[in-house]
């Protein structure tokens, strides 16, 4: 099994290290041709506007949208969640526009408001795992009944799934926990 990690910016190497720890082949995706070699893809954090601009210019965006609509498993973390969203509450720009969610950018505040919460997530982990939020968005509105809420923090939706699409506002790749990567591989990519 080959899992791609979109390699524009953000926690690329951290995701790759987690995948390798699970004995999964990880491929950095820098060109659209590399999308043909994968069974799933992770969209790391970073700056969603910059990532969106680069993948539009290098031709990855259109091909990625087509693959996701045809069922390619995809997981967006932080900025990756924003890339997947059909609506962005405080921004007129749209990126991949494939998941039935509206997100609010930087919804928990700026960099200095970053925080870690330990939570137990049903169907993900039987023990509490650290959830790391850095200038994180959250899902402000579900745009259809097709979206399953996976987790909330203080009433705000921070993890959700819609068929082949997973979105988390936090950064599992920055913790030692492999539970979210296991979930993505076992429950989404091997289906």
C-alpha positions, 0 to 999 in steps of 0.5 A, a space after each residue: 500500500 502506498 500513501 501519498 503526503 502532499 509535499 508543499 509545506 507543513 508537517 510532511 516529514 512527520 506524517 511520513 515518519 508515522 506512516 513508516 512506523 506503521 510499515 506503510 510506504 509513504 510517497 511525497 507528492 510534488 507532481 500530479 503524475 505521482 498521484 497515479 501511484 497512491 492508495 490514499 493521500 494526506 494533506 498536511 497543515 501549513 498555510 491553506 492559501 499558499 498550498 491552494 495556490 501552489 496546487 492550482 499552479 502545478 496541476 495537482 488540484 484538478 486531478 486530486 479533486 477528480 480522484 477524491 470524487 472517485 473515492 481516493 481516501 484523503 485525510 486533511 489535517 488543519 490546513 488540509 481540512 480547509 482545503 477539503 471544505 466546500 465553504 470557508 466562513 471567513 474567506 471567499 477563496 475555495 480550494 478542493 471544495 469536496 467535503 460538505 463542511 464549512 470551516 472557520 480559519 484560525 478559529 481558536 486564535 493565533 499561534 500564541 493560542 496554540 494548545 494541547 488537549 488529551 482526549 479519548 476518541 470513540 472508534 479511534 483510540 481506547 486511551 486518551 491521546 494528545 490533540 495538538 491545535 496550532 492556529 486551528 480551524 474548526 467545522 462551523 457547519 455541516 452542509 449535509 447529513 453525509 458528514 459524521 462527527 468524530 470529535 468535538 472540543 468545547 462544542 466545536 467540531 474538530 474531527 469529521 468524516 464523509 465517506 472517503 474523506 477525513 478532516 481533523 483540525 489538530 495535528 496527530 503527526 506532531 504527537 507520538 500517537 499513531 492512532 489516527 494514522 492507524 484509523 486512516 490506513 485500516 478503516 479508510 485505505 484498506 476498505 
